[in-house]
Amino acid sequence: MRRPLLLIALCIIAAVAVNAQFKVVPGGKKHVLGKDTLCFQYDLRAHDTLRYKVEANDSVKVENGQAFSKRRTEIIEVVCDSVSVQGHMHLTIRLDSARELHINGADTTVKTSSLWVGRKHHLTIDKLGHRLAFSSDNDALAGVSPGGTMQPMLIPIIDSSCGRQGQSWLSENTVVLVENAVPSPILKQQNFWRVIDSIDTLGRKASILQYTQTGVGVVTLVAPDVKFETSCVIAGYGRLIFDRKWNVIIHMYATVENRFTMKRLTGTDVKGRHLTAENVTLLELVSRDPSRSWKGETRKSKDAKKTR
């Protein structure tokens, strides 16, 4: 559900920040596609299930001197519920499990549960990842994912389907990140994309696409006795590896720096920085089509092969 107040706040932030960010310049010579052309798109089929493992490091520091870091390991499940006649994919994203190691100076604690585990978030996307519809399982139940409100998108908006190696393009999008928090954060982003190369990895033929990202965002979190309004300025980088046959991401490395300002009801501001670096790896693709079903090798199976 779109929130008018959040959109108004986002527009104010964007108006201040846009002069410091690059803009799309119309015109220029179009690139001619050739033998070194690589194509990227999402092509999930009805009832496909993707299981990803996320291994992430987070570092959070606020201006009053408080700081901590954590290491996260998560399993995220993406299910394609159906595909429309226009080719739009209706997806459900769910955090299946989460484990966090919190480090605060010499103190460490392990957290093996999260209220975000099991919650479902629904997206409708086209083949380039544009979000056509979005919803959360319960808009009345506030919460935040373990990776925070501005963690990297699992399904980035790539905005262009084909390009020659070395070719680049600029995209602008406003995204409601329902999978990150309730109420949903809103991000206005600009991504500079570049086609890199083709490789073989995880036993699959794949293509590499990378981006650098700038953006501004806003999110309002409400609890029974407190309300936080947070504005964010982010800078990020990501490298996506697309399987050339399945047209899904099989690996992604992404980083994001989130400089946030949190406004409280008392009128005081809290400023800080949240750094995230994560590796996302496809563990399994389950499909009704046997040619698309695949399961990656586990560490145990690899070790067993070495001892034979």
N, C-alpha and C positions, 0 to 999 in steps of 0.2 A: 504494500500500500504506500503510495507516495505521500509525503508529508509536506504541505505547503510551507510551514514555518521553517523547516530545515532547508527547503529549496531557496527561500528568500535569504537565509543566512549564508548559504553557499554562494549565491550570486554576489553578495556583498564582498565575501572573501575573494572570490574569483576576480572581481573588478579591481581590487587592490593589487593582486598578484600577477595579473595577465601581462602587464608591461614588462615584467622581469622574465617572462618565458617566451620561447620562440613561437612564431606563428606560421601557419601555412601560407605560402606565397603562390598565388595562382600562376598558371602559364608554365613555360618550360617545355623541353623536348621529351616526348614519351620514349620510354625504353622499349626496344624491340626484343621480343622473347626469342630465345635461341636454344642451342643444344645444352647450354649450361643453366637452363631454366629449372627452378624447383618450385613445386606447388604445395600449398599448405591449406588445410581445411579440416573441419570436424565432421566426421561421418559415423555417428553412432546409429545403430539399428535398434528397433524395438526390442526390449528386454535384454539388451547388452548391459553388463555390469562391469565397471572398472574399479579395481581395488588398488589404491595408492598408499605407499609408505612415505611419510614425511619425517625427515630428520632435520631439526632446526635448532639454532642457537639464538637466544634473545638477550638483549642487554637494555636495561631501563635505568635512566638516571634523571632525577628531577633537580631543580635549581637549589632546593633547600639542603642538598647534600645526600639525600637518600638514593641508594643505588642497589641494584641486584641483577643477577643474570639467571638464566635457566636454559636447560637443554630439554627439548621436547622430542618425543617419538609418538607419532600418531598413525592410525590407519583410517583413511577416508574412502568412503564408498560412493561412487557415482552410478546411478541407475538410469537408463533411458526408458522411461515408462511407455512412450509412444512417439511416433513420427507422423507429422501431418502430411497432407497431400502436397503442400508447398515445400516439404523437406525440413520444416522446423522441428527441432528435437525438444521434447518435454523431459526434463531431467529432475531427479531428486538427489540432493547431496546430503550425506549423513556422516558425521564423525563416529566411527565405529569404536575406537579406543584411543586413550591418551595417557601418556606417562610423562611426568615432568620432574626433573632434578633441579631444585631451586638452590642457588648459591648466593649467600649474603655474607661476605667476608669469609671467616673461617667456618661459618655455620652452613650446613647443607641439610635439606629435607627432600623427601621423595613424595610426590603426589601421584597417585595411581587412579584417581577418579576425577570426573569433571561433570558439572551439570549440563554441559553442552553435548556430551556423549548421547547419542540416540536421537537428538533433535533433527528434524527433517526440514530442508529448505528447497524450494521448487523454482526452477528456471526454465524458460523457453528461449532457445537460442537458434540462430541460423548457422550456416556452415562456417561463418567467420567469427562466431562467438558473440555477435550482437545480442543483447538481452532484450527480448520482445515482451516478456512478462516475468514476474518474480513474486514470490510470496514466502512467508515463514509458516511454520506449523502452528505457532501461537504468538500473535502480536501482543497479547496481554502479559506474557511471561518474559520479563527482561532477562538478558544474559549476554555474555561475551565469550567468543571462542578462545581457546588457550593461546592462540597466536595474536590476539588483539584485534582491534577494529579495522586496522589498515594493513593486515598481513597480505602478502602477494596473492593474486587471484589464481585459483587452480585451473580455470579455463579463461585465459586472457582473450581479449578482443583483438584479433590480428588485422582486421580491416582490409586486407588485400590477399588474394588467393595465390598469385604466382609472381615470381620475379627472378631475374638472372642473378647469379652469384655476385655479391657486392652491391646489388641494387638496394636502395633504401626508400622509405616513404614515411610520412608523418601522419599520425591519426589523432583525433580528438574525440573524447567520449565522456559522457556523464553516466556514472554507474551507481546503482543501488546495491550495496554489498550485503544482501540478506544472509549470506552464509557466515558472516563475521560477527554479527551482533543483532540484538533486538533491544530497542529500536534500531532500524537499519542505518548504517553509515552511508553517506553519499559522497562520492569521489568524482571530482572533475579532473580528468587526466589528459596529458599529452604524451604520446609514445613515439619515439623515433625508432623505426624498425629497420633491420638490415638482414638480407639473405646471406648466409654464411657458406655452407658446404653440405655435401652428402657424405654419410659415414655408415659403417656397420657397427652396431652396438647392441648388447643384450641378445645377440644372435639374430638381430633384425636389421634390415636395410632402412635407413632413416635419413632425414634432412634436418639441418640446424637453422633456426631462426632466432635472432636476438633483438632485445629492445633496451632502450634507456627511457626512463619515465620521470616526469615531473607532474605534480598535481596538488590540488588543495581539496580538503574534505571537511566534513562537519558531522557530528553525531551528538545526540542528546540521550543521556542515560538517567533514568528516574528510579529512585528507590523510595521506600515508604517515608523516610525522613530527610532525604537529600536529593538534589537534582544537579547534574553536571552537564554543562554544555561545552563541548570540546571542539576546537578548530585545529586542523592539521595541515602542515605543509610537508609534502613527501618528495623524496627522490629515490628512484629505484633502478634496478638492472635485472635482466633476466635472459636466460638462454634456454630455448625450448628445443627438444628433439622429437620430431614427428615421425611416426612410423609411416613409410611410404605406401604400404598396402592397406593398413587399417584406417589411416587418417585420424589417429589419436596421439596424444602426447605420451611418450613412454619414459621420458625423463625431463626434469626441469631443475635448473639451478636459479634461484632468485634471491635478491637482497632488496631491502627497503629501509630507508631512514625516515622516521616519522617524528618531526618536531611539532609538539603539541602544546596548546594552551588550554587549560581546563578552567572554566569559570564556575564558581560555586555560588549558592544562594546568598552566602555571606558577603559576596562582592569581591572576594579575594581571588586572585589568579594563581594557578599552579602551572609552571612551564617545565618542560622536560623533553627528553629524547628517547625514542624507542628504536633500537636497531635490530633487524631480523635478517638472518641468512639461513636459507633452507635448501635441502635437496629433496626432490619429489621423484619417486621411482614407481613405475607400474609393476605391481606384483602379479596381477592376474587380470585376464580379460575373459569373462564368461559370456558366451553367445549361443543362440540357437543354431547358428551356422558353425558347424564343426571346423571349418577352415579359419574362423576368426577366434576360436577358443584357444587360450594360451596361458601358461603358468610359468613364471620365472623360476629359475633354479634358486633353492635356498642355500645358505652357507653350509648346512650339514651335507647336502647332496654334493656340493662342490668338493668338500673335504673328503667325502667318501670316494670320489673319483680319483683324487690324488693318491690315495692309499692302495688303489688296485694294482 
